[in-house]
């Protein structure tokens, strides 16, 4: 497994959990969301694996950038995983 695979799979797992478990939409099909996020994460991991063969530092930096972006940027106006974690911890 390459150095960029772990952060990308973590970003995909966080996105999936945030979209399906923590804030499910009423009319959304969870299987559809799961397939979209799974395919996107797998394709991105494969692309970064290819980039890592040419430039390992760039691929790893992109993977960690994607992970941090997943933690900090809202998708569809839903709270980020980091916001959810902080709301649970703070009183």
C-alpha positions in Angstrom: 0.0 0.0 0.0 1.3 3.4 -0.8 1.8 6.3 1.6 -1.1 8.3 0.1 -3.7 5.5 0.3 -4.4 5.7 4.1 -5.2 9.4 4.2 -7.5 9.1 1.1 -9.4 6.1 2.5 -9.7 7.9 5.8 -11.1 11.0 4.0 -13.6 8.7 2.2 -14.6 7.0 5.4 -15.2 10.4 7.2 -17.2 11.7 4.2 -19.3 8.6 4.1 -20.0 8.6 7.8 -20.8 12.3 7.8 -23.2 11.9 4.8 -25.0 8.7 5.8 -24.7 8.0 9.6 -24.6 11.4 11.2 -26.9 13.4 9.0 -28.9 11.2 6.7 -31.1 13.1 4.2 -34.8 12.2 4.1 -35.0 11.5 0.3 -31.5 10.2 -0.2 -30.7 6.6 -0.9 -27.8 5.5 1.5 -26.7 2.9 -1.0 -26.3 5.5 -3.7 -24.3 7.8 -1.5 -22.1 4.8 -0.3 -21.4 3.7 -3.9 -20.5 7.3 -5.0 -18.2 7.9 -2.2 -16.6 4.5 -2.4 -15.9 4.7 -6.1 -14.6 8.2 -5.8 -12.2 7.3 -2.9 -11.0 4.2 -4.8 -10.4 6.1 -8.0 -8.5 8.9 -6.1 -6.4 6.3 -4.3 -5.5 4.7 -7.6 -4.7 8.1 -9.2 -2.5 9.1 -6.3 -0.8 5.7 -6.4 0.2 6.5 -10.0 1.3 10.0 -9.1 3.3 8.5 -6.2 5.4 6.5 -8.6 6.6 9.7 -10.2 6.7 12.0 -7.2 6.0 10.4 -3.8 6.1 13.7 -1.9 3.5 15.4 -4.1 1.1 12.5 -3.9 1.4 12.2 -0.1 0.9 16.0 0.3 -2.2 15.9 -1.9 -3.6 13.0 0.1 -3.1 14.8 3.5 -4.5 18.0 2.0 -7.6 16.1 1.0 -8.0 14.6 4.5 -7.6 18.1 6.1 -10.1 19.5 3.6 -12.6 16.8 4.5 -12.3 17.7 8.1 -12.7 21.5 7.6 -15.0 22.1 4.6 -18.8 21.7 4.7 -20.5 19.6 2.1 -24.1 20.5 1.2 -24.3 22.8 4.3 -23.9 19.9 6.7 -21.5 20.2 9.6 -18.0 18.9 9.1 -16.8 15.8 11.0 -14.5 18.1 13.0 -17.5 20.3 14.0 -19.5 17.2 15.0 -16.6 15.9 17.2 -16.1 19.3 18.9 -19.9 19.6 19.6 -19.8 16.2 21.3 -16.8 17.1 23.4 -17.7 20.6 24.4 -20.6 21.1 26.9 
